Amino acid sequence: MEENAQLLLSQGWQISPVPMYFLGFDISWLVMKEAFVSPYDHRAYSFSEAMHLEMLAHPHQSLLSGLA
């Protein structure tokens, strides 16, 4: 997943920490989750959502081709 995260970063995405809630309580002091901020609409997405959006934005090129 780290390699794919690097691919998103190279496409202009940014990584941002997001607060975590458990039963309505903010447990950010204990754990934070990672979100990817879109260069298109500046909203935070999970890793899988970010990969999906990037594939939709560039359907003619495969992000995974950069792994070879």
N, CA, C and O atoms as a printed pandas DataFrame, in Angstrom:
     atom_number atom_name residue_name chain_id  residue_number  x_coord  y_coord  z_coord
0              1         N          MET        A               1    0.822   -1.187    0.000
1              2        CA          MET        A               1    0.000    0.000    0.000
2              3         C          MET        A               1    0.866    1.250    0.000
3              4         O          MET        A               1    0.464    2.275   -0.550
4              5         N          GLU        A               2    2.031    1.185    0.598
5              6        CA          GLU        A               2    2.910    2.354    0.661
6              7         C          GLU        A               2    3.325    2.816   -0.733
7              8         O          GLU        A               2    3.425    4.015   -0.990
8              9         N          GLU        A               3    3.567    1.854   -1.636
9             10        CA          GLU        A               3    3.926    2.216   -3.012
10            11         C          GLU        A               3    2.773    2.934   -3.690
11            12         O          GLU        A               3    2.984    3.920   -4.397
12            13         N          ASN        A               4    1.553    2.447   -3.478
13            14        CA          ASN        A               4    0.377    3.081   -4.070
14            15         C          ASN        A               4    0.139    4.464   -3.477
15            16         O          ASN        A               4   -0.302    5.373   -4.179
16            17         N          ALA        A               5    0.428    4.629   -2.191
17            18        CA          ALA        A               5    0.300    5.947   -1.569
18            19         C          ALA        A               5    1.277    6.917   -2.220
19            20         O          ALA        A               5    0.945    8.083   -2.432
20            21         N          GLN        A               6    2.479    6.445   -2.539
21            22        CA          GLN        A               6    3.453    7.297   -3.225
22            23         C          GLN        A               6    2.936    7.705   -4.601
23            24         O          GLN        A               6    3.170    8.829   -5.045
24            25         N          LEU        A               7    2.237    6.797   -5.274
25            26        CA          LEU        A               7    1.654    7.124   -6.577
26            27         C          LEU        A               7    0.605    8.223   -6.442
27            28         O          LEU        A               7    0.551    9.135   -7.266
28            29         N          LEU        A               8   -0.227    8.140   -5.409
29            30        CA          LEU        A               8   -1.223    9.183   -5.193
30            31         C          LEU        A               8   -0.548   10.519   -4.900
31            32         O          LEU        A               8   -0.967   11.560   -5.407
32            33         N          LEU        A               9    0.492   10.481   -4.083
33            34        CA          LEU        A               9    1.210   11.715   -3.759
34            35         C          LEU        A               9    1.822   12.339   -5.006
35            36         O          LEU        A               9    1.840   13.562   -5.146
36            37         N          SER        A              10    2.319   11.508   -5.906
37            38        CA          SER        A              10    2.922   12.027   -7.135
38            39         C          SER        A              10    1.874   12.641   -8.065
39            40         O          SER        A              10    2.216   13.432   -8.944
40            41         N          GLN        A              11    0.605   12.285   -7.878
41            42        CA          GLN        A              11   -0.478   12.841   -8.687
42            43         C          GLN        A              11   -1.088   14.090   -8.041
43            44         O          GLN        A              11   -2.070   14.633   -8.549
44            45         N          GLY        A              12   -0.513   14.545   -6.930
45            46        CA          GLY        A              12   -0.987   15.775   -6.294
46            47         C          GLY        A              12   -1.834   15.590   -5.053
47            48         O          GLY        A              12   -2.261   16.572   -4.446
48            49         N          TRP        A              13   -2.086   14.343   -4.660
49            50        CA          TRP        A              13   -2.852   14.084   -3.444
50            51         C          TRP        A              13   -1.980   14.398   -2.234
51            52         O          TRP        A              13   -0.754   14.332   -2.319
52            53         N          GLN        A              14   -2.603   14.738   -1.111
53            54        CA          GLN        A              14   -1.884   15.003    0.130
54            55         C          GLN        A              14   -2.422   14.087    1.222
55            56         O          GLN        A              14   -3.600   13.728    1.226
56            57         N          ILE        A              15   -1.543   13.716    2.145
57            58        CA          ILE        A              15   -1.951   12.886    3.282
58            59         C          ILE        A              15   -2.232   13.805    4.465
59            60         O          ILE        A              15   -1.464   14.723    4.753
60            61         N          SER        A              16   -3.338   13.543    5.140
61            62        CA          SER        A              16   -3.729   14.360    6.280
62            63         C          SER        A              16   -4.263   13.456    7.390
63            64         O          SER        A              16   -4.989   12.502    7.107
64            65         N          PRO        A              17   -3.917   13.739    8.645
65            66        CA          PRO        A              17   -4.491   12.964    9.745
66            67         C          PRO        A              17   -5.945   13.378    9.984
67            68         O          PRO        A              17   -6.299   14.550    9.859
68            69         N          VAL        A              18   -6.767   12.407   10.326
69            70        CA          VAL        A              18   -8.193   12.642   10.568
70            71         C          VAL        A              18   -8.521   12.123   11.962
71            72         O          VAL        A              18   -8.079   11.034   12.328
72            73         N          PRO        A              19   -9.289   12.881   12.750
73            74        CA          PRO        A              19   -9.652   12.401   14.088
74            75         C          PRO        A              19  -10.460   11.109   14.024
75            76         O          PRO        A              19  -11.206   10.865   13.076
76            77         N          MET        A              20  -10.294   10.311   15.035
77            78        CA          MET        A              20  -10.975    9.020   15.113
78            79         C          MET        A              20  -11.993    9.090   16.257
79            80         O          MET        A              20  -11.703    9.624   17.327
80            81         N          TYR        A              21  -13.186    8.543   16.014
81            82        CA          TYR        A              21  -14.244    8.533   17.025
82            83         C          TYR        A              21  -14.652    7.099   17.327
83            84         O          TYR        A              21  -14.723    6.256   16.433
84            85         N          PHE        A              22  -14.918    6.838   18.604
85            86        CA          PHE        A              22  -15.383    5.528   19.041
86            87         C          PHE        A              22  -16.550    5.758   19.988
87            88         O          PHE        A              22  -16.399    6.405   21.024
88            89         N          LEU        A              23  -17.709    5.230   19.632
89            90        CA          LEU        A              23  -18.938    5.418   20.418
90            91         C          LEU        A              23  -19.208    6.899   20.690
91            92         O          LEU        A              23  -19.695    7.262   21.760
92            93         N          GLY        A              24  -18.891    7.738   19.725
93            94        CA          GLY        A              24  -19.152    9.167   19.845
94            95         C          GLY        A              24  -18.086    9.959   20.573
95            96         O          GLY        A              24  -18.195   11.180   20.693
96            97         N          PHE        A              25  -17.044    9.277   21.066
97            98        CA          PHE        A              25  -15.978    9.968   21.784
98            99         C          PHE        A              25  -14.758   10.124   20.884
99           100         O          PHE        A              25  -14.382    9.204   20.158
100          101         N          ASP        A              26  -14.157   11.287   20.942
101          102        CA          ASP        A              26  -12.953   11.573   20.166
102          103         C          ASP        A              26  -11.767   10.878   20.833
103          104         O          ASP        A              26  -11.394   11.211   21.957
104          105         N          ILE        A              27  -11.176    9.906   20.126
105          106        CA          ILE        A              27  -10.018    9.186   20.673
106          107         C          ILE        A              27   -8.752    9.528   19.884
107          108         O          ILE        A              27   -7.853    8.700   19.742
108          109         N          SER        A              28   -8.697   10.768   19.370
109          110        CA          SER        A              28   -7.546   11.196   18.578
110          111         C          SER        A              28   -6.250   11.167   19.379
111          112         O          SER        A              28   -5.174   10.992   18.807
112          113         N          TRP        A              29   -6.337   11.333   20.671
113          114        CA          TRP        A              29   -5.143   11.289   21.501
114          115         C          TRP        A              29   -4.534    9.889   21.504
115          116         O          TRP        A              29   -3.357    9.714   21.821
116          117         N          LEU        A              30   -5.349    8.895   21.149
117          118        CA          LEU        A              30   -4.896    7.512   21.150
118          119         C          LEU        A              30   -4.497    7.036   19.756
119          120         O          LEU        A              30   -3.472    6.376   19.584
120          121         N          VAL        A              31   -5.311    7.377   18.770
121          122        CA          VAL        A              31   -5.053    6.907   17.408
122          123         C          VAL        A              31   -5.653    7.899   16.408
123          124         O          VAL        A              31   -6.711    8.483   16.644
124          125         N          MET        A              32   -4.959    8.070   15.304
125          126        CA          MET        A              32   -5.466    8.905   14.211
126          127         C          MET        A              32   -5.497    8.033   12.969
127          128         O          MET        A              32   -4.687    7.118   12.823
128          129         N          LYS        A              33   -6.431    8.318   12.076
129          130        CA          LYS        A              33   -6.411    7.599   10.818
130          131         C          LYS        A              33   -5.948    8.548    9.720
131          132         O          LYS        A              33   -5.978    9.769    9.870
132          133         N          GLU        A              34   -5.525    7.958    8.628
133          134        CA          GLU        A              34   -4.968    8.707    7.515
134          135         C          GLU        A              34   -6.035    8.953    6.465
135          136         O          GLU        A              34   -6.819    8.060    6.142
136          137         N          ALA        A              35   -6.063   10.165    5.935
137          138        CA          ALA        A              35   -6.966   10.482    4.833
138          139         C          ALA        A              35   -6.144   11.083    3.708
139          140         O          ALA        A              35   -5.097   11.688    3.937
140          141         N          PHE        A              36   -6.630   10.910    2.502
141          142        CA          PHE        A              36   -5.971   11.472    1.328
142          143         C          PHE        A              36   -6.821   12.634    0.827
143          144         O          PHE        A              36   -8.006   12.469    0.536
144          145         N          VAL        A              37   -6.202   13.817    0.728
145          146        CA          VAL        A              37   -6.909   15.027    0.307
146          147         C          VAL        A              37   -6.758   15.175   -1.198
147          148         O          VAL        A              37   -5.649   15.194   -1.731
148          149         N          SER        A              38   -7.894   15.279   -1.866
149          150        CA          SER        A              38   -7.946   15.337   -3.324
150          151         C          SER        A              38   -7.433   16.672   -3.863
151          152         O          SER        A              38   -7.748   17.727   -3.311
152          153         N          PRO        A              39   -6.645   16.630   -4.938
153          154        CA          PRO        A              39   -6.234   17.879   -5.580
154          155         C          PRO        A              39   -7.367   18.478   -6.420
155          156         O          PRO        A              39   -7.263   19.617   -6.875
156          157         N          TYR        A              40   -8.431   17.727   -6.625
157          158        CA          TYR        A              40   -9.541   18.166   -7.472
158          159         C          TYR        A              40  -10.598   18.940   -6.695
159          160         O          TYR        A              40  -10.999   20.029   -7.106
160          161         N          ASP        A              41  -11.055   18.379   -5.563
161          162        CA          ASP        A              41  -12.104   19.055   -4.796
162          163         C          ASP        A              41  -11.690   19.352   -3.352
163          164         O          ASP        A              41  -12.494   19.867   -2.575
164          165         N          HIS        A              42  -10.458   19.037   -2.989
165          166        CA          HIS        A              42   -9.875   19.327   -1.669
166          167         C          HIS        A              42  -10.661   18.701   -0.521
167          168         O          HIS        A              42  -10.713   19.255    0.577
168          169         N          ARG        A              43  -11.270   17.547   -0.779
169          170        CA          ARG        A              43  -11.966   16.792    0.253
170          171         C          ARG        A              43  -11.114   15.603    0.665
171          172         O          ARG        A              43  -10.271   15.137   -0.101
172          173         N          ALA        A              44  -11.338   15.117    1.876
173          174        CA          ALA        A              44  -10.591   13.974    2.395
174          175         C          ALA        A              44  -11.298   12.676    2.022
175          176         O          ALA        A              44  -12.518   12.563    2.132
176          177         N          TYR        A              45  -10.504   11.695    1.579
177          178        CA          TYR        A              45  -11.023   10.386    1.187
178          179         C          TYR        A              45  -10.157    9.296    1.808
179          180         O          TYR        A              45   -8.992    9.521    2.137
180          181         N          SER        A              46  -10.746    8.111    1.962
181          182        CA          SER        A              46   -9.959    6.951    2.388
182          183         C          SER        A              46   -9.041    6.545    1.239
183          184         O          SER        A              46   -9.191    7.029    0.117
184          185         N          PHE        A              47   -8.102    5.666    1.518
185          186        CA          PHE        A              47   -7.158    5.234    0.489
186          187         C          PHE        A              47   -7.877    4.609   -0.699
187          188         O          PHE        A              47   -7.576    4.937   -1.847
188          189         N          SER        A              48   -8.823    3.713   -0.435
189          190        CA          SER        A              48   -9.504    3.035   -1.544
190          191         C          SER        A              48  -10.350    4.010   -2.361
191          192         O          SER        A              48  -10.413    3.901   -3.586
192          193         N          GLU        A              49  -10.998    4.959   -1.691
193          194        CA          GLU        A              49  -11.767    5.967   -2.422
194          195         C          GLU        A              49  -10.848    6.841   -3.274
195          196         O          GLU        A              49  -11.183    7.177   -4.410
196          197         N          ALA        A              50   -9.699    7.205   -2.728
197          198        CA          ALA        A              50   -8.744    8.040   -3.464
198          199         C          ALA        A              50   -8.228    7.311   -4.701
199          200         O          ALA        A              50   -8.122    7.910   -5.772
200          201         N          MET        A              51   -7.907    6.026   -4.565
201          202        CA          MET        A              51   -7.442    5.259   -5.720
202          203         C          MET        A              51   -8.541    5.170   -6.775
203          204         O          MET        A              51   -8.264    5.286   -7.969
204          205         N          HIS        A              52   -9.773    4.968   -6.348
205          206        CA          HIS        A              52  -10.891    4.884   -7.284
206          207         C          HIS        A              52  -11.077    6.212   -8.030
207          208         O          HIS        A              52  -11.247    6.220   -9.249
208          209         N          LEU        A              53  -11.046    7.321   -7.305
209          210        CA          LEU        A              53  -11.206    8.635   -7.934
210          211         C          LEU        A              53  -10.073    8.939   -8.906
211          212         O          LEU        A              53  -10.295    9.531   -9.963
212          213         N          GLU        A              54   -8.874    8.538   -8.549
213          214        CA          GLU        A              54   -7.733    8.793   -9.435
214          215         C          GLU        A              54   -7.849    7.962  -10.706
215          216         O          GLU        A              54   -7.501    8.433  -11.788
216          217         N          MET        A              55   -8.332    6.735  -10.584
217          218        CA          MET        A              55   -8.546    5.906  -11.774
218          219         C          MET        A              55   -9.623    6.518  -12.674
219          220         O          MET        A              55   -9.523    6.444  -13.898
220          221         N          LEU        A              56  -10.651    7.120  -12.073
221          222        CA          LEU        A              56  -11.694    7.778  -12.861
222          223         C          LEU        A              56  -11.172    9.049  -13.530
223          224         O          LEU        A              56  -11.574    9.381  -14.646
224          225         N          ALA        A              57  -10.278    9.752  -12.846
225          226        CA          ALA        A              57   -9.735   11.003  -13.390
226          227         C          ALA        A              57   -8.781   10.748  -14.549
227          228         O          ALA        A              57   -8.661   11.577  -15.450
228          229         N          HIS        A              58   -8.103    9.604  -14.529
229          230        CA          HIS        A              58   -7.132    9.258  -15.575
230          231         C          HIS        A              58   -7.402    7.846  -16.090
231          232         O          HIS        A              58   -6.587    6.951  -15.867
232          233         N          PRO        A              59   -8.516    7.628  -16.768
233          234        CA          PRO        A              59   -8.857    6.263  -17.203
234          235         C          PRO        A              59   -7.907    5.702  -18.258
235          236         O          PRO        A              59   -7.782    4.484  -18.385
236          237         N          HIS        A              60   -7.246    6.561  -19.006
237          238        CA          HIS        A              60   -6.369    6.099  -20.082
238          239         C          HIS        A              60   -5.001    5.661  -19.586
239          240         O          HIS        A              60   -4.281    4.965  -20.301
240          241         N          GLN        A              61   -4.630    6.056  -18.372
241          242        CA          GLN        A              61   -3.332    5.632  -17.854
242          243         C          GLN        A              61   -3.519    4.862  -16.561
243          244         O          GLN        A              61   -4.333    5.234  -15.716
244          245         N          SER        A              62   -2.777    3.809  -16.417
245          246        CA          SER        A              62   -2.869    2.983  -15.222
246          247         C          SER        A              62   -1.877    3.480  -14.185
247          248         O          SER        A              62   -0.691    3.631  -14.476
248          249         N          LEU        A              63   -2.358    3.735  -12.977
249          250        CA          LEU        A              63   -1.462    4.148  -11.902
250          251         C          LEU        A              63   -0.475    3.044  -11.567
251          252         O          LEU        A              63    0.665    3.306  -11.185
252          253         N          LEU        A              64   -0.924    1.813  -11.716
253          254        CA          LEU        A              64   -0.076    0.689  -11.341
254          255         C          LEU        A              64    1.056    0.462  -12.331
255          256         O          LEU        A              64    1.975   -0.303  -12.038
256          257         N          SER        A              65    1.019    1.102  -13.490
257          258        CA          SER        A              65    2.117    0.945  -14.447
258          259         C          SER        A              65    3.400    1.557  -13.900
259          260         O          SER        A              65    4.492    1.200  -14.343
260          261         N          GLY        A              66    3.282    2.472  -12.944
261          262        CA          GLY        A              66    4.461    3.075  -12.334
262          263         C          GLY        A              66    5.185    2.145  -11.384
263          264         O          GLY        A              66    6.304    2.438  -10.962
264          265         N          LEU        A              67    4.562    1.026  -11.040
265          266        CA          LEU        A              67    5.186    0.081  -10.115
266          267         C          LEU        A              67    6.200   -0.820  -10.798
267          268         O          LEU        A              67    7.084   -1.360  -10.133
268          269         N          ALA        A              68    6.098   -0.990  -12.082
269          270        CA          ALA        A              68    6.976   -1.921  -12.798
270          271         C          ALA        A              68    8.380   -1.385  -12.945
271          272         O          ALA        A              68    9.237   -2.052  -13.525
